[in-house]
Amino acid sequence: MVKVFADEELQAAAFHTATALQGEIYTFQIAYRAKARTSFSLEVTSTLQKDITLRSVQLVPAEFPIYPNHDGDVLRDTPGLYPDLLEPVSDSETLAAVPNQWRSIWVTVDLKGGASTGSHDVTITFTGTTRETLASETFTLTVLPAALPAQKLLHTEWFHTDSLAVYYGVDVFSERHWALVESYVQMAVAYGCNMLLTPIFTPPLDTEIGGERPTVQLVDVWQVGDTYTFGFERLKRWVEMGNRNGVKVFELSHLFTQWGAKHAPKIMAYADGSLQRIFGWETDAAGEEYLGFLAQFLPELVGFLKENELLQRTYYHISDEPTREHLTSYSSASRWVRQFMRDIPSLDALSEISFYEQGLVQTPVVASNHIEPYLEREVPQLWAYYCCSQYQSVANRFLCMASARNRILGLQLYKYNIAGFLHWGYNFWFSQYAKFPIDPYRNTDAHYAFPAGDPFVVYPGPDGTPLVSLRLEVFREALQDLRALELLGSLVGRERTIALMEEGAAEPITFAAYPRDEVWLLACRERINVAIVHAMGRSGAAEG
C-alpha cells in the first residue's frame, strides 16, 4: 500500500508474508534503488506464476496536490511527481533503475482461477543484462480454504463516454468508439464497478453554464411540432454491451442540469431535416415545452426498460448535488418525473437531508462528511460518496494521501451498512466545467481545479486499453475488505465482526475517525481472514 517516492527514504517496514482468500486479487510492492543507472529485467518464480502480473509504478505530475486548508493527514502538500500510474511489464522487458531514486514494482496475484490452498512463495528476481542476479525478494502468500463472496455493494465510478472520443480522436459511437467504451467498461467492472452511468442524453455534469460537452446521446429523437418519437437502438446496444461485461445495474443520466435542476440537459433531435439541439441551458426545466417532452419520452423509456427486463436493474438521476436553495426547483422536477418512472428508484448525490425527508429522492447518495444525520435517522439503503470537497478528516484517494486513507473505506462501508458508493471521476479528462480537454499524463487536477487524482483513476493506454492507477488498485482492496467482512459477519454476526475489526483502534471507527496507518489496516485484514477460517472450521465441525 505504501507510496514509494523517488526522492524519499523508505519509512515503512518490510512485509514478507500475508494471507488471502480464494477468488481474491492480492497485491504487494517491491521497492528498489540503484547507485548507478542499471538496466534489468524481472523474473517470477512461483507455483502461482500463471496468476501473477508485474507492473512498474510510474511517477505522474501533481501541480495542485491539495487545498491549503487541508487537515495535515497527507504525505505531501507540495507540487511534484507522485507515484500512481501502473505500467505493464512484459516478459523479458528491459527496465532501467534511475540513479539514487527509489522506484517500485507492483505485483498482482489473481486468485480467481482456483489456486490451491496453502503457502506459495513468490520470488521476484532482478536480472542484469548479462543474466546476472542483481537482487531477489521472496514473498509468501498463504491461500486460505475460504472464498471471497460476491460483491453486494453497488458501486459506480462515473463513466465519461465523451472523454474517450475526444482523447482518442474518434467519432462518438463509431465502431472504434464502441470498442473503446467496451474496453473501459471491462476494466471498470474488474475493479468493482457494477453500475454504469448510461447517457440517455448527454450528461449535464461539470459543464460550464451556457457551454456544452460533446454529444453522447444514446436515444434518438425526432421532432415534428410538439410531437416526439424515439429510437432506442443505441441504448439497447449499450445495455447488451454492459450485460456481457458484468454490469449489474444501469444508471440513467441526469434529466436536469447540475446544481439546481433549473434547465434541461442538451438534447439533440432530428427536426426540419437536420439534427439540431432542441433543449439546453436556455430551456426552463419547469417550462411547458420540456415537461411536455418528458411526458412523451418517459413512458416510452419505461416501456423499453420493461421490454428488456431492466425495471429492477435501473436507477435514474434528477440533478446532481442540489443544495437547500434548490429545494423548490428540484422538488418540481422530481415530482414531475416520478409520476412516469413510478417504482424505478431515483438516485442523487446530495447533503441536505430535507430532500430525503420530503420524499424527493428515494436513494440519497450522501457526502461522507455530511452523512451523520442520515446515519442517525437509520435511512435504509443509504449510499455515500466523496469528491474534491471531502478532504478534511474523511477518507479519500488524492495523489497526496496515504493509501490507508483510501483503503479504510471498506471498513466504514461495512460498519454503517452502506448500500452503494459513488465517485464522479473514472475518466474525466477535461478541465473543470469541460471547457477543454487535458492530457491526463501531464495534468491530474482538471487544470488546477481539483486536488490531483480526483478527476480520474485510469489513464488512456495507447492501444485503447485503460492503464490503472495505484489508487484504483487500493480502492479495489477496500472493496475486497468489505466482502471479507460480510463473509465473517455471515458466520459470527455483525456485532462480533465489528468488534474484531476495531481491535487495536484508539476509538470506534466512524467516517471521520479511524486508524491512519497501513500497519494497523493490514493487521486488521489478517485478523478478519484468520477469524473466517476459524469460524468456518467450527461450522464444519458442528455439521460433522
Order of alpha helices (4+ residues) and beta strands (2+ residues): beta-beta-beta-beta-beta-beta-beta-beta-beta-beta-alpha-alpha-beta-beta-beta-alpha-beta-beta-beta-alpha-beta-alpha-beta-alpha-beta-alpha-beta-alpha-alpha-beta-beta-beta-alpha-alpha-alpha
